[in-house]
Amino acid sequence: MPPRPMAQAMLFEDAESTPLPRLPQDVQMQLLQQMVQWMQIVALAINKEAPDEQDHR
């Protein structure tokens, strides 16, 4: 078995180029809005867990 980086490169180099499907504009917008909401929730969770820098006196 080839080393991992070489095996990964072979996966991408050997793959046929298949065009990606295009989603309808309304579906794209809905997915974008959901992604933004998810990112906001993740950011809030990260900020909630992060200790306040001013506490390190």
C-alpha positions as CSV (number, residue, x, y, z in Angstrom):
1,M,0.0,0.0,0.0
2,P,1.5,3.4,-0.9
3,P,2.0,6.0,1.8
4,R,-1.2,8.0,2.6
5,P,-0.3,11.3,0.8
6,M,0.5,9.4,-2.4
7,A,-2.7,7.3,-2.1
8,Q,-4.8,10.4,-1.7
9,A,-3.2,12.1,-4.7
10,M,-3.9,9.0,-6.8
11,L,-7.5,9.2,-5.8
12,F,-7.9,12.7,-7.1
13,E,-5.7,12.3,-10.2
14,D,-7.4,9.1,-11.3
15,A,-10.9,10.4,-10.8
16,E,-12.8,11.3,-13.9
17,S,-13.9,14.9,-14.0
18,T,-17.7,14.9,-13.4
19,P,-19.5,18.2,-13.6
20,L,-21.1,19.1,-10.3
21,P,-24.9,19.3,-10.2
22,R,-26.4,22.8,-10.2
23,L,-29.1,23.4,-7.6
24,P,-32.0,25.7,-8.3
25,Q,-31.5,29.3,-7.2
26,D,-34.2,29.1,-4.4
27,V,-32.6,26.0,-3.0
28,Q,-29.1,27.6,-3.1
29,M,-30.5,30.6,-1.1
30,Q,-32.2,28.4,1.4
31,L,-29.0,26.4,2.0
32,L,-27.0,29.6,2.3
33,Q,-29.3,31.0,4.9
34,Q,-29.2,27.7,6.9
35,M,-25.4,27.6,6.7
36,V,-25.2,31.2,8.0
37,Q,-27.5,30.3,10.9
38,W,-25.4,27.2,11.7
39,M,-22.2,29.2,11.6
40,Q,-23.8,31.8,14.0
41,I,-24.8,29.0,16.4
42,V,-21.3,27.5,16.3
43,A,-19.7,30.9,16.9
44,L,-21.9,31.5,19.9
45,A,-21.1,28.0,21.3
46,I,-17.3,28.6,20.8
47,N,-17.5,32.1,22.4
48,K,-19.5,30.7,25.3
49,E,-16.8,28.0,26.0
50,A,-13.8,30.3,25.5
51,P,-12.5,31.8,28.7
52,D,-12.5,35.6,29.0
53,E,-9.0,36.9,28.3
54,Q,-9.4,39.5,31.0
55,D,-9.7,36.7,33.6
56,H,-6.0,35.9,33.2
57,R,-4.5,38.6,35.5
